[in-house]
């Protein structure tokens, strides 16, 4: 889990890892301790994904009143 940081995971990598975790949790085969660790890892990945989405939203340009403007954060 220590390699999960906002700096080194792309959106696609974080999403793929979250999908893997959700699949494991959905099957219900993990012991409680492992399920808790997976859940915590998933929360970190959700934060990473949210940060990527917020950054992308801020970079979008919206055409308003005939002028290009930076998207709101």
Secondary structure as GFF3:
##gff-version 3
##sequence-region A 1 73
A	DSSP	alpha_helix	11	27	.	.	.	ID=ss1
A	DSSP	alpha_helix	32	59	.	.	.	ID=ss2
A	DSSP	beta_strand	61	64	.	.	.	ID=ss3
A	DSSP	beta_strand	67	70	.	.	.	ID=ss4
###
